[in-house]
C-alpha cells in the first residue's frame, strides 16, 4: 500500500505521526522489515516495548533521521520531516537523543560535555537542566569519575539543552544495575512535566513500562502489534510479558486520606478506594500503582479475620486457561470500569465455581507504588 495514501487528513496538535516501510540487510544475512503506522502523543512518555530484534532502535534511528527508510512519512506537530519529496537531515530536526551508554566525550568534563557543539551562553537553560537532573556537584568531573547513573543524567541534561522537539531515549537504563536504575527513574518520570514535546522511550522491561509510560507501542518482528494507554494495555494483557508472574494492571490513583497511626494512605481510583503504604504524597496527589496478577487471590466471602486489607467486590469477565498448565488467568471488573487480573490455579477456579458473570471478592495482597 502507498504510504502516502494512509496518512489521515489531520493529526492532533503536537503529536508525532510515523508511517514507515524500511527494509534493511542484517549483518548475519537476511533482511529485516520495519513496517508500522503509529501516532505518538505529545504529552507523557511513549514506551516502545518489545523483545530484542523487534525493531525498537531501528524505529528511533528512523525518527532521528540517522536511517533513511525507502518509504516513510514523518510529521511532528504538523511539520513534515520526511515524505516522498522531502528528507529533513538529523541536524535540522532538533532531536534530543540519549543512548544506552551515555556517549559522553571521555576527555571533557561533564560541564564541557553539556555545551559541546552548542552555544554555552544561555546560562538560564543550563541552570534549569542542571537543577532538574541534580548534577550540579558533578559538573567538574570527567565521565570516568561518574557512576553509570550519573553519566546518564549528564547525557540527559545534554539532550535537554538542545531544546528538542522530540526526545528519544534508547534503553538508557539497560546497562545500569538495580541501584543506579532506581536513581535515574525519578528523573525520567519528571520529564513530561518539564518538556513540551513527544518523548519516546525504548525498553524491553515491563517494569519500566509500568513506571514511566502514558502510552505504549508494542513491536514484534518490525510491526506494531498493539498500541494504547498503559492502563488499557496492561489490563487487556495485550502487552506481551513473557513471564506470567509479571502480568498485572496499572491504576492511576489520587491520595484521598492518611492513616498516620499505621503509616497507610487511602488511594482513590475510578471505582473506589484502597489502602496502601503511605507514599508521602499530599492529599490529592497522583500516585500510580501496579498490581500483579499473582498478588490477587479470590474468595466468595468477605473475610474480616485476615491480614489482607483490600477486598474489592468484583465480577468475573472471562477466564484464560490451558489444560497443559496448572494456572489460569481470571479477568475481573471492579465497578464500572476498573479491570484487574488474578492468577490462580485451575483447581481453585473450579472449586470456586468461577465463570463469566460470577460475583467474587478480589483480595489484594500487595501493590507496587510507582509514583
C-alpha positions in Angstrom: 0.0 0.0 0.0 1.2 3.5 -0.8 2.2 5.1 2.5 1.1 8.5 1.3 -2.5 7.2 0.9 -2.5 6.0 4.6 -2.0 9.4 6.1 -5.1 11.0 7.7 -6.1 14.5 6.7 -5.1 15.9 10.1 -3.4 14.9 13.3 -3.7 16.1 16.9 -1.5 19.2 17.7 1.9 18.3 18.9 1.7 14.6 18.0 4.3 12.6 16.0 2.8 10.7 13.1 5.0 7.9 11.7 4.4 5.8 8.6 7.5 3.8 7.9 8.4 1.0 5.5 12.1 0.1 5.8 13.9 -3.0 4.5 17.4 -3.4 5.7 20.1 -6.1 5.3 21.2 -7.8 8.5 24.9 -8.4 9.4 24.3 -12.1 9.8 22.4 -12.3 6.5 18.8 -12.0 5.5 16.7 -8.9 5.7 14.7 -7.1 8.4 11.5 -5.3 7.6 10.2 -2.4 9.7 6.6 -1.7 8.7 4.5 0.4 11.0 1.8 3.0 11.2 1.8 4.8 14.6 0.9 8.0 16.3 2.9 9.2 19.3 1.2 11.7 21.6 2.7 15.0 22.5 2.0 14.5 26.2 3.6 11.9 28.5 6.2 9.2 27.8 5.5 6.7 25.0 7.3 3.5 25.7 8.3 1.3 22.7 8.2 -2.2 24.1 9.4 -5.5 22.5 11.9 -8.2 22.5 15.4 -7.8 21.2 15.4 -7.6 17.5 11.8 -6.4 17.2 12.8 -3.1 15.6 12.8 -0.7 18.6 16.2 1.0 18.0 15.6 1.0 14.2 12.4 3.0 14.8 14.3 5.5 16.8 17.0 5.9 14.2 14.4 6.5 11.5 12.7 9.1 13.7 16.1 10.8 14.2 17.0 10.7 10.5 20.0 8.5 11.2 18.5 5.9 8.9 16.5 6.7 5.8 13.6 4.3 5.1 12.7 3.6 1.5 9.2 4.9 2.1 8.0 7.0 5.0 6.0 9.9 6.1 7.1 11.6 9.4 5.4 14.7 10.8 5.9 16.4 14.1 3.3 19.0 15.2 2.2 19.1 11.6 5.7 19.8 10.1 6.8 17.2 7.6 10.2 15.7 8.4 10.1 13.1 5.6 7.8 12.1 2.8 8.2 11.2 -0.8 9.5 14.6 -1.7 11.4 15.7 1.5 14.0 14.4 3.9 15.0 16.7 6.7 18.5 15.9 7.9 19.2 15.0 11.5 20.8 18.3 12.5 17.7 20.2 11.5 15.2 18.0 13.4 16.1 19.3 16.9 16.4 15.8 18.3 17.4 15.0 21.8 18.9 11.5 21.8 20.1 9.6 24.8 21.9 6.3 24.0 22.4 3.2 26.2 26.0 4.1 27.1 25.5 7.9 27.5 28.2 8.6 24.8 29.9 11.3 26.7 33.2 12.5 25.4 35.8 11.0 27.8 38.3 13.9 27.6 35.8 16.6 28.5 34.3 17.4 31.9 30.6 17.0 32.5 30.2 20.8 32.1 32.0 20.8 28.7 30.1 17.7 27.6 26.9 19.7 28.2 28.0 22.5 26.0 29.9 20.6 23.3 28.7 21.7 19.9 26.3 24.4 21.1 26.4 28.0 22.4 27.2 27.9 26.1 25.9 31.5 26.5 22.4 30.6 27.7 23.1 30.1 31.4 19.5 30.0 32.4 18.8 26.9 30.3 21.9 25.2 31.7 21.0 26.1 35.2 17.5 24.6 34.7 18.8 21.4 33.3 21.4 21.0 36.0 18.8 21.5 38.7 16.3 19.2 37.1 18.8 16.4 36.8 20.6 17.1 40.1 24.1 17.2 38.6 25.5 20.5 39.9 28.1 18.7 42.0 29.2 16.6 39.0 30.0 19.4 36.5 33.8 19.4 37.1 34.2 15.7 37.0 35.1 13.6 34.0 33.0 10.7 32.7 35.4 8.1 34.2 34.7 9.6 37.6 31.0 9.2 37.4 28.7 6.2 38.1 26.6 4.8 35.3 23.5 6.6 36.6 25.4 9.9 36.9 26.7 9.6 33.3 23.2 9.0 32.1 21.9 12.1 34.0 24.6 14.2 32.4 23.7 12.8 28.9 20.0 13.5 29.6 20.8 17.1 30.6 22.8 17.5 27.4 19.8 16.3 25.4 17.5 18.7 27.1 19.9 21.6 26.3 19.2 21.0 22.6 15.7 22.3 23.3 14.3 19.2 21.5 11.1 19.0 19.5 11.4 15.2 20.0 13.3 13.4 22.8 14.5 9.8 22.1 15.7 7.5 24.9 17.3 4.3 23.7 17.2 1.9 26.7 19.1 4.4 28.9 18.6 2.1 31.9 19.7 -1.2 30.3 23.4 -1.0 31.3 22.7 0.0 34.9 22.5 -2.1 38.0 19.3 -2.0 40.1 20.5 0.7 42.4 21.5 3.0 39.5 18.2 2.4 37.8 16.3 3.4 40.9 18.5 6.5 41.0 17.6 7.6 37.4 14.0 6.6 37.2 12.6 9.6 39.2 14.3 12.0 36.8 12.8 10.2 33.8 9.4 10.3 35.5 9.7 14.1 35.8 10.4 14.8 32.2 6.8 15.1 30.9 6.2 17.9 33.4 9.2 19.8 32.0 9.1 19.2 28.3 6.5 20.2 25.8 7.4 17.6 23.1 6.9 13.9 22.4 9.1 11.6 24.5 9.9 8.1 23.1 11.5 5.6 25.5 12.7 2.3 24.1 12.7 -0.6 26.6 12.2 -4.4 26.9 11.5 -4.0 30.7 7.8 -4.4 31.8 8.7 -2.6 35.0 9.9 0.5 33.1 6.7 0.4 31.0 4.5 0.3 34.2 6.6 3.0 35.9 7.1 5.5 33.0 4.6 5.0 30.2 1.5 7.0 29.5 1.3 5.4 26.0 2.7 2.2 24.7 3.7 0.9 21.3 4.4 -2.9 21.2 6.7 -4.0 18.4 7.1 -7.6 17.2 9.3 -8.5 14.2 9.1 -5.0 12.8 5.4 -4.5 13.2 3.3 -2.6 15.7 1.1 -5.3 17.1 -0.6 -3.1 19.8 -0.8 0.5 21.0 -2.7 2.4 23.6 -2.6 3.7 27.1 -0.5 1.8 29.6 -3.6 1.1 31.8 -5.6 -0.2 28.8 -2.8 -2.5 27.5 -1.8 -3.9 30.9 -5.4 -4.7 31.8 -6.1 -6.4 28.5 -2.9 -8.4 28.5 -2.0 -7.2 25.0 1.3 -6.2 26.4 3.3 -9.4 25.7 5.0 -10.0 29.1 6.5 -13.5 28.7 6.8 -14.3 32.4 3.3 -15.0 33.7 4.3 -13.6 37.1 4.7 -10.1 35.5 1.1 -9.9 34.3 -0.9 -7.2 36.1 -2.6 -3.9 35.8 -1.6 -0.2 36.4 -4.0 2.1 38.2 -3.9 5.8 38.3 -5.0 7.0 41.8 -5.1 10.1 43.9 -4.4 10.3 47.7 -7.7 10.7 49.5 -6.7 10.2 53.1 -3.9 9.4 55.5 -3.9 7.0 58.5 -0.9 8.3 60.4 -1.2 5.7 63.2 -0.4 2.9 60.8 1.5 4.8 58.0 -1.2 4.0 55.5 -2.9 6.1 52.9 -6.2 5.8 51.0 -5.7 5.7 47.2 -8.8 6.6 45.3 -9.3 5.2 41.8 -12.2 5.4 39.3 -14.4 2.9 41.1 -13.4 3.0 44.8 -10.5 3.3 47.3 -7.9 1.0 48.7 -5.3 1.2 51.4 -1.6 1.4 50.5 1.6 2.0 52.4 1.8 5.8 52.8 3.9 7.1 49.9 4.4 10.5 51.5 2.2 12.3 48.9 -0.1 15.1 49.9 -3.9 14.9 49.7 -5.0 15.0 46.1 -1.6 14.0 44.8 -1.3 11.5 42.0 0.1 8.0 42.6 0.5 5.2 40.1 0.0 1.7 41.4 1.0 -1.6 39.8 -1.0 -4.7 41.0 0.3 -8.0 39.8 -2.0 -10.9 38.9 -0.1 -13.2 41.3 -0.8 -10.8 44.2 -4.6 -11.1 43.9 -6.4 -14.0 45.5 -10.2 -14.7 45.1 -12.8 -15.6 47.6 -16.6 -15.8 47.9 -16.8 -14.4 51.4 -15.6 -11.0 52.7 -13.4 -12.4 55.4 -12.8 -9.9 58.2 -10.2 -12.0 60.1 -7.3 -11.8 57.7 -4.1 -9.8 57.2 -5.4 -8.7 53.8 -6.7 -5.1 54.0 -8.1 -4.7 50.5 -11.1 -6.8 49.4 -12.9 -5.5 46.4 -16.2 -6.8 45.1 -15.7 -7.9 41.5 -17.3 -9.7 38.6 -15.5 -12.3 36.5 -15.4 -11.2 32.9 -13.5 -14.2 31.4 -11.0 -16.9 32.2 -8.0 -17.8 30.2 -6.8 -21.3 30.8 -4.9 -24.2 29.2 -5.1 -27.9 30.1 -1.3 -28.0 29.8 -0.7 -25.7 32.8 -1.8 -25.7 36.4 -2.6 -21.9 36.4 -5.3 -19.8 34.8 -5.8 -16.0 34.4 -9.1 -14.6 35.6 -10.1 -11.2 34.2 -12.1 -9.2 36.7 -14.2 -6.0 36.6 -14.4 -3.8 39.7 -17.3 -1.3 39.5 -18.0 0.2 36.1 -14.5 0.5 34.5 -11.6 -0.8 36.6 -10.0 -4.1 35.4 -7.9 -6.4 37.5 -6.1 -9.7 36.7 -5.8 -12.7 39.1 -3.6 -15.7 38.5 -4.9 -18.7 40.4 -4.7 -22.5 39.9 -7.2 -24.1 37.7 -8.2 -26.3 40.6 -9.0 -23.2 42.7 -11.1 -21.8 39.8 -13.1 -25.0 39.6 -13.5 -25.2 43.4 -14.9 -21.6 43.5 -17.1 -22.3 40.5 -15.8 -19.4 38.6 -17.4 -18.5 35.3 -18.2 -15.3 33.3 -20.6 -13.3 35.5 -19.6 -14.8 38.8 -19.5 -12.4 41.7 -16.3 -12.7 43.7 -14.1 -10.8 46.1 -10.6 -9.8 44.8 -8.2 -9.9 47.7 -5.2 -7.7 47.0 -2.1 -8.9 48.9 0.3 -6.2 47.8 0.7 -3.3 45.4 3.8 -1.6 44.0 3.8 2.2 44.3 5.2 3.6 41.1 4.9 7.4 41.8 
